[in-house]
Amino acid sequence: MIIKNIKPQDDYKLKITTDNGRIGIFDVKPYLEFDAFAELKKQEEFNKVINGGYFVEWDCGADLSADAVEAHLTAIKN
């Protein structure tokens, strides 16, 4: 899976669109307890998400693989 688009949402969620047309919500909140993701508790830092295609990343160094995102992506209707 390749991530085509990422849009930060309220409550530490990301709206993800994939190369196969799947659209879903990925909840980042469970990861915020880990040190690597601590900076993302600041909403302005969370909103600086970067699309790496095969991963999601932030300036603070936190990242998630597309496989992890796909495994926990909750599908939504267009």
N, C-alpha and C positions, 0 to 999 in steps of 0.2 A: 504494500500500500504506500502511496505517495500522498502527502498532505498538500492539497492545492490552496487552501485558504484557512486562515485562523482569525477569529474575531473574539476578543475578550468580552466576557459577559459579567454581569453582577455576580456576587457571591462566589468568586474564584472559580468560575467555569469558563470553558472555551467552546465556542461554536466552531466545529471543524467540518470542512468539506474535503473529500478525498478524490483521487483521480478516477475512481470508479463511480462517482456521483453520490456516494453515501454522505449524508449530512447528519451530524449528531452533536451531542453535548458531552464534553469530557470534564469531570469534576476534579480540580486540582487540590481541593481542601485536604484530602487524606495525606497528601505529600507535604503539607506545610509544617508538619511536626518534625520533619527532618532538617538538619542544619543547612544543607545545600539549598533548601527552598525557603529559608527563614525570611530573606529579603522580600519575598513575594507577598508577605503579609501586608506590606504597604501597597495599597491598590494601584498607586501610580507606577510602581515597579512591575507589578503583575501585568498591567496594561501594555508594557513594553515588550510583549512577546514577539519572537522572531520565528518565521517559518523557514526551517531548514530542509523541507521536503521529506526527508526520512526521519526527521526529529523536530521537536518543539524546543526552543531554547530562550533564555533570558540573559540580559547583560551580566547578571550576578553569577553566571556560570551554571545555573540549574538547567537541566534538560531532561527530556523524556523522549524515548524512541517512538517511532511510528507504530511499532508492534505493541508497545504498552498502551498507547492511545487507542489503537484499534481494539484491543482486548477489553477495554473499559468504556468504549464509546456507546452512549445511549442514543439510538436513532431517533430522529425527529422528522416530522413531515415538512416538506418544503414550504 
